[in-house]
């Protein structure tokens, strides 16, 4: 009887081994995927003096560590904003990595730029309106402007960063594309018309192609930044902040983020869902998870306070629960300005108890 028991046990063990061997490795990696808990952090909240700022930073990171924050998306000096006289990123990396928190350097390709330095030397990189007026935003359909942005990314990759994070990876809202001579001629070579020669409404096929053409160039920039990261040989991920609805985003701002997700161009997407309406929040999280289709991670953006809403600690905790239920891989909080002690304590009590 004992001999038979050993035979049966061996048989069961063998079957179990074969079964486990046939399970795709990706399933194990997904099961082991740590929940993303991130914060958008602005360097401008810290003091100008290094000693005071470092102490402030340590205290803030200790608070984040209590609720298991494991990623920080940081706005700092690479786009010449919030410039400090000391190396803020170097200090941030040291303190964050000691707490096993990853740092992602934020770039804002489509945001307003300062008209100085290289940009002042190259006004042709800027967006021009239909009447020739100049806007302080880079034309992402301009190859040289994109090269400039990639050089900025290369500078960041000299640091021990864990990710590149793209915010404002789009044109300004309401289809503010560039109508400069070079861009219009480039489009005309492909479609036979300048965008200035057609009606600007959805009834025009050429106008519809003009919208898609500009979106294609934003996608080109995302791909080029991904290639820049890959060529560095670094294990650095690429994340993007995106408008909630992928269809509207493509038409309104040239942001085809569903394509970026499904083609695996980006490692994760952060739809900015700044609302207190939990039903609306749930709907857009589900849509983002569906659009990503398992090809990249989804971290919905939850605002404690933004220009669109003012949330409560209870509301923020509830949205974390909804994100989990909807299949998101984590969440990101907006922002370091408003994620205060009251919110942190509520998150610790309600949804991040295990930390």
For each residue, the residues with C-beta under 8 A, 3 or more apart:
1: 4 5
2: 5 6
3: 6 7
4: 1 7 8
5: 1 2 8 9
6: 2 3 9 10
7: 3 4 10 11
8: 4 5 11 12
9: 5 6 12 13
10: 6 7 13 14
11: 7 8 14 15
12: 8 9 15 16
13: 9 10 16 17
14: 10 11 17 18
15: 11 12 18 19
16: 12 13 19 20
17: 13 14 20 21
18: 14 15 21 22
19: 15 16 22 23
20: 16 17 23
21: 17 18
22: 18 19
23: 19 20 27 28
24: 27 28
25: 28 29
26: 29 30
27: 23 24 30 31
28: 23 24 25 31 32
29: 25 26 32 33
30: 26 27 33
31: 27 28
32: 28 29
33: 29 30 297 329
34: 70
35: 68 324 329 330
36: 70 71 268 297 299 329 330 331 332
37: 67 68 69 70 71 330 331 332 352
38: 69 70 71 72 73 270 299 330 331 332 333
39: 64 69 71 72 73 332 333 335 336 339
40: 73 75 106 301 332 333 334 335 336
41: 45 72 73 74 75 335 336
42: 45 74 75 82 335 336 337
43: 46 74 75 76 77 82 84 88
44: 75 82
45: 41 42 336 337
46: 43 53 56 57 88
47: 52 53 56
48: 53 84 85
49: 52 53
50: 53 54 84 86 91
51: 54 55
52: 47 49 55 56
53: 46 47 48 49 50 56 57 84 88 91
54: 50 51 57 58 91 95
55: 51 52 58 59
56: 46 47 52 53 59 60
57: 46 53 54 60 61 91 92 95
58: 54 55 61 62 95
59: 55 56 62 63
60: 56 57 63 64 336
61: 57 58 64 65 95 96 99 101
62: 58 59 65 66 99
63: 59 60 66 67 341 344
64: 39 60 61 67 69 72 99 101 344
65: 61 62 68 69 99 101 355
66: 62 63 344 348 355
67: 37 63 64 344 347 348 352 355
68: 35 37 65 352 354 355
69: 37 38 39 64 65 72 101
70: 34 36 37 38 100 101 102
71: 36 37 38 39 101 102 103 104 162 163 330 332
72: 38 39 41 64 69 92 96 101 102 103 104
73: 38 39 40 41 104 106 163 165 167 239 270 332
74: 41 42 43 89 92 103 104 105 106
75: 40 41 42 43 44 81 82 106 108 167
76: 43 81 82 88 89 92 105 106
77: 43 80 81 82 83 84 88 89
78: 105 107 152 155 156
79: 107 108 111 113 152
80: 77 83 114 116 117
81: 75 76 77 114
82: 42 43 44 75 76 77
83: 77 80
84: 43 48 50 53 77 88
85: 48
86: 50 91
87: 90 91
88: 43 46 53 76 77 84 91 92
89: 74 76 77 92 93 103 105 156 159 161
90: 87 93 94 159
91: 50 53 54 57 86 87 88 94 95
92: 57 72 74 76 88 89 95 96 103
93: 89 90 96 97 103 159 160 161
94: 90 91 97 98
95: 54 57 58 61 91 92 98 99
96: 61 72 92 93 99 101 102 103
97: 93 94 100 101 103 160
98: 94 95
99: 61 62 64 65 95 96
100: 70 97
101: 61 64 65 69 70 71 72 96 97
102: 70 71 72 96 162 163
103: 71 72 74 89 92 93 96 97 161 162 163
104: 71 72 73 74 161 162 163 164 165 237 239
105: 74 76 78 89 156 159 161 163 164 165
106: 40 73 74 75 76 165 166 167
107: 78 79 149 152 153 156 164 165 166 167
108: 75 79 111 166 167 168 169
109: 138 140 149 166 168 169 221
110: 137 138 140 168 169 170 171 172 218 253
111: 79 108 137 167 168
112: 136 137
113: 79 119 126 136 137 138
114: 80 81 117 119 136
115: 119 120 136
116: 80 119 120
117: 80 114 120 121
118: 121 122 148
119: 113 114 115 116 122 123 125 126 138 148
120: 115 116 117 123
121: 117 118
122: 118 119 125 144 145 148
123: 119 120 126 134
124: 142 144 180 182
125: 119 122 138 139 142 144 145 148
126: 113 119 123 134 135 136 137 138 139 178
127: 134 135 137 138 139 171 172 176 177 178 180
128: 132 133 134 135 139 178 179 180
129: 132 133 134 135 176 179
130: 179 196
131:
132: 128 129 179
133: 128 129
134: 123 126 127 128 129
135: 126 127 128 129 172 176
136: 112 113 114 115 126
137: 110 111 112 113 126 127 171 172 176
138: 109 110 113 119 125 126 127 142 145 148 149
139: 125 126 127 128 142 145 177 178 180 183
140: 109 110 145 146 170 171 214 217 218 221 254
141: 177 178 183 186 213 214 217
142: 124 125 138 139 145 146 178 182 183
143: 146 147
144: 122 124 125 147 148
145: 122 125 138 139 140 142 148 149
146: 140 142 143 149 150 217 220 221 224
147: 143 144 150 151
148: 118 119 122 125 138 144 145 151 152
149: 107 109 138 145 146 152 153 221 225
150: 146 147 153 154 224 225 228
151: 147 148 154 155
152: 78 79 107 148 149 155 156
153: 107 149 150 156 157 164 225 228 229
154: 150 151 157 158 228 232
155: 78 151 152 158
156: 78 89 105 107 152 153 159 161 164
157: 153 154 161 164 228 229 232 234 236
158: 154 155
159: 89 90 93 105 156
160: 93 97
161: 89 93 103 104 105 156 157 164 236
162: 71 102 103 104 236 237
163: 71 73 102 103 104 105 236 237 238 239 267
164: 104 105 107 153 156 157 161 225 229 236 237 238 239
165: 73 104 105 106 107 238 239 240 241
166: 106 107 108 109 169 222 225 238 239 240 241
167: 73 75 106 107 108 111 240 241
168: 108 109 110 111 241
169: 108 109 110 166 218 221 222 240 241 242 255
170: 110 140 218 243 249 253 254 255
171: 110 127 137 140 175 176 177 214 218 253 254
172: 110 127 135 137 176 253
173: 176 252 253
174: 252
175: 171 211 251 252 253 254
176: 127 129 135 137 171 172 173
177: 127 139 141 171 183 195 210 211 214 254
178: 126 127 128 139 141 142 183
179: 128 129 130 132 183 184 195 196
180: 124 127 128 139 183 184
181: 184 185
182: 124 142 185 186
183: 139 141 142 177 178 179 180 186 187
184: 179 180 181 187 188 194 195 196
185: 181 182 188 189 194
186: 141 182 183 189 190
187: 183 184 190 191 193 194 195 210 213
188: 184 185 191 192 193 194
189: 185 186
190: 186 187 213
191: 187 188 206 209 210 213
192: 188 206
193: 187 188 197 198 206
194: 184 185 187 188 197 198
195: 177 179 184 187 198 200 206 207 210
196: 130 179 184
197: 193 194
198: 193 194 195 204 206 207 210
199: 203 204 207
200: 195 204 207
201: 204 207
202: 207 208
203: 199 207
204: 198 199 200 201 207 208
205: 208 209
206: 191 192 193 195 198 209 210
207: 195 198 199 200 201 202 203 204 210 211
208: 202 204 205 211 212
209: 191 205 206 212 213
210: 177 187 191 195 198 206 207 213 214
211: 175 177 207 208 214 215 250 251 254
212: 208 209 215 216 250
213: 141 187 190 191 209 210 216 217
214: 140 141 171 177 210 211 217 218 254
215: 211 212 218 219 250 254 255 256
216: 212 213 219 220 256
217: 140 141 146 213 214 220 221 254
218: 110 140 169 170 171 214 215 221 222 254 255 256
219: 215 216 222 223 256 259 260 265
220: 146 216 217 223 224
221: 109 140 146 149 169 217 218 224 225
222: 166 169 218 219 225 226 238 240 260 265 266
223: 219 220 226 227 265
224: 146 150 220 221 227 228
225: 149 150 153 164 166 221 222 228 229 238
226: 222 223 229 230 238 265 266
227: 223 224 230 231
228: 150 153 154 157 224 225 231 232
229: 153 157 164 225 226 232 234 236 238
230: 226 227 233
231: 227 228
232: 154 157 228 229 236
233: 230
234: 157 229
235:
236: 157 161 162 163 164 229 232
237: 104 162 163 164 267 268
238: 163 164 165 166 222 225 226 229 265 266 267
239: 73 104 163 164 165 166 266 267 268 269 270 299
240: 165 166 167 169 222 257 260 266 268 269 270
241: 165 166 167 168 169 270 272 301
242: 169 246 249 255 257 269 270 271 272
243: 170 246 248 249 252 253 255 257 271 272
244: 248 249 271 272 273 284 287 288
245: 248 249 284 287
246: 242 243 249 250 256 257 258 287 288 291
247: 250 251
248: 243 244 245 251 252
249: 170 242 243 244 245 246 252 253 255 256 257
250: 211 212 215 246 247 254 255 256 258
251: 175 211 247 248
252: 173 174 175 243 248 249 255
253: 110 170 171 172 173 175 243 249
254: 140 170 171 175 177 211 214 215 217 218 250
255: 169 170 215 218 242 243 249 250 252
256: 215 216 218 219 246 249 250 259 260
257: 240 242 243 246 249 260 261 266 269 291
258: 246 250 261 262 291
259: 219 256 262 263 265
260: 219 222 240 256 257 263 265 266 269 296
261: 257 258 264 265 266 269 291 292 293 295 296
262: 258 259 291 292 293 295
263: 259 260 295
264: 261 295 296
265: 219 222 223 226 238 259 260 261
266: 222 226 238 239 240 257 260 261 269 296
267: 163 237 238 239 296 297
268: 36 237 239 240 296 297 298 299 329
269: 239 240 242 257 260 261 266 288 292 296 297 298 299
270: 38 73 239 240 241 242 298 299 300 301 332
271: 242 243 244 284 285 288 298 300 301
272: 241 242 243 244 301 303 334
273: 244 280 281 284 285 300 301 302 303 319
274: 301 302 303 306 307 308 309 334
275: 280 281 303 308 309
276: 309 310 311 312 315
277: 280 281
278: 281 282 315 318 319 322
279: 282 283
280: 273 275 277 283 284
281: 273 275 277 278 284 285 300 319 322
282: 278 279 285 286 322 325 326
283: 279 280 286 287
284: 244 245 271 273 280 281 287 288 300
285: 271 273 281 282 288 289 298 300 322 323 326 327 328
286: 282 283 289 290 326 327
287: 244 245 246 283 284 290 291
288: 244 246 269 271 284 285 291 292 298 300 328
289: 285 286 292 298 326 327 328
290: 286 287 293
291: 246 257 258 261 262 287 288
292: 261 262 269 288 289 295 296 297 298
293: 261 262 290
294:
295: 261 262 263 264 292
296: 260 261 264 266 267 268 269 292
297: 33 36 267 268 269 292 329 330
298: 268 269 270 271 285 288 289 292 327 328 329 330
299: 36 38 239 268 269 270 328 329 330 331 332
300: 270 271 273 281 284 285 288 319 323 328 331 332
301: 40 241 270 271 272 273 274 331 332 333 334
302: 273 274 311 316 319 320 323 331 332 333 334
303: 272 273 274 275 306 308 309 311 333 334 335 338
304: 311 316 333 334 335 338 339 340 343
305: 309 310 311 334 337 338
306: 274 303 309 310 334 335
307: 274
308: 274 275 303
309: 274 275 276 303 305 306
310: 276 305 306
311: 276 302 303 304 305 315 316 319
312: 276 315 316
313: 316 317 342 343 345 346 347
314: 317 318 346
315: 276 278 311 312 318 319
316: 302 304 311 312 313 319 320 333 343 346 347
317: 313 314 320 321 346 347 350 351
318: 278 314 315 321 322
319: 273 278 281 300 302 311 315 316 322 323 331
320: 302 316 317 323 324 331 347 350 351
321: 317 318 324 325 350 351
322: 278 281 282 285 318 319 325 326
323: 285 300 302 319 320 326 328 330 331
324: 35 320 321 328
325: 282 321 322
326: 282 285 286 289 322 323
327: 285 286 289 298
328: 285 288 289 298 299 300 323 324 331
329: 33 35 36 268 297 298 299
330: 35 36 37 38 71 297 298 299 323
331: 36 37 38 299 300 301 302 319 320 323 328
332: 36 37 38 39 40 71 73 270 299 300 301 302
333: 38 39 40 301 302 303 304 316 339 343
334: 40 272 274 301 302 303 304 305 306 338
335: 39 40 41 42 303 304 306 338 339
336: 39 40 41 42 45 60 339
337: 42 45 305
338: 303 304 305 334 335 343
339: 39 304 333 335 336 343 344
340: 304 343 344
341: 63 344 345
342: 313 345 346
343: 304 313 316 333 338 339 340 346 347
344: 63 64 66 67 339 340 341 347 348
345: 313 341 342 348 349
346: 313 314 316 317 342 343 349 350
347: 67 313 316 317 320 343 344 350 351 352
348: 66 67 344 345 352 353 355
349: 345 346 353
350: 317 320 321 346 347 353
351: 317 320 321 347
352: 37 67 68 347 348 355
353: 348 349 350
354: 68
355: 65 66 67 68 348 352
